[in-house]
Amino acid sequence: MPSSCLTAAALSRAYAAGAADPVAIAEAALSKALAAPTVFLTTTPERARSEAAASARRWREGRPLSALDGVPVAWKDLFDVAGTVTTAGSAVFAAHPPARDDALLVAAGTRAGMVCIGKTGLSEFAYSGLGLNPHFGTATNPALEGGRRAPGGSSSGAAIAVATGIVPIAVGTDTGGSIRVPSAFNGLTGYRASGARYSREGMVALSATLDTCGPLAANVSDCIAFDAAIRAIQPPSATDASAFAGTRFIVDPNLFERYAVTPAVGENFERFVARLEEAGAVVERKPLAVLAAVSDLVRNQGWLGGLEAFAVHRALLDSPDATRIDPRVRARLEANRSVPAERIGLLIARRAELISAFARETAGATLVMPTVAHVAPLLGPLDADPELFARVNLQTLAMTMLGSFLDTPAVAMPSGIDADGLSTSVQIMRPQGDDDALLRIAAALETKGL
């Protein structure tokens, strides 16, 4: 966890004890957000101040709406926030009228008392795993070689907002890895929820089949607190670390060569697995046929998310405004133009089969694997060379795309650092819809200091 990170749990305890004031916390967050225009594309000062003042009154009266009442939150600029333009990181969309209503997930956050600070930057249309944006500027983390490393995407601003201590929780979206990749690059925890867990109404779509969302935070505890607050349920009780013994994990040894996992990532992954075993977990190393099948399907038939993204943006691509799209994003979208439209239906049908196969093959165990095969790459060369950008982007997303295709709930969490101090990450994954079990296991890992 970056040292600058503020945790939602610590804020909640401070509010309850009268040791912190939601108004002062909101003002500090707004001040930092306004000073970071590539991180926050829009700030909502009037709303934040009003929400913070109401929260302060509730805490004084001992009636908070949730454990996260008064906690500052940021929303990726794919979510509608009433009175603001939802840009999706696009210069074209920046001319759209302001949203009339909050997205349903934003509204749920408001009902839980969270304080909306504003909306964060992203790759255009959320269609890149590296986080670059030529229209609004690329958010960078000064702790990563003075901002010389790519932030990860597409939820780049969300990650930097948390990593630099502006807000303790930022909400991103994930179609192929857009929560998990920036979490990995910036030493954060990111939770990709199963597709059906949270409403996507009022969220700009990229892929109707693969889109989902979730929080980026300093730790698992804050992700779980967000999940409980958004769903208006009581947070789970503290995890009993002793219950972790015997928990089953699977490691697929074929992934490391298939995705060219770098030595630093691989070594930190093995240390993480060793700590699992020392803590009493049972780790089975075996190839999973379903993961090989997904890899082959994507290679031979194309990426479902790309095909659906092209369909979403085809009218724009066919218009004069196409020239205003980031050329790298436009090229990726256009690569899907020649694919027969019926391919989408084929991939959706095959996906359903493979989702079932994953549940059968893991048989109650949790899959653990690296989140990204490498650490955050240098930003300058990616910005200067479109071919390098395209190649590194695919390498960056390759291991997270597996879970996206299979709709696995996934938690990405730090596994260590390399010799240059850059973060590495692991992700744990369970079958579609098994989010509660996944979060319990993630909490147990955190409790045990893994």
Beta strands, then each sheet from edge to edge (+ up, - down):
strand 1: 40-43
strand 2: 72-76
strand 3: 115-120
strand 4: 169-174
strand 5: 189-192
strand 6: 212-217
strand 7: 248-251
strand 8: 282-285
strand 9: 366-370
strand 10: 410-417
strand 11: 423-429
sheet 1: 1+ 3- 2- 4- 6+ 5- 10+ 11- 9+ 7+ 8+
end
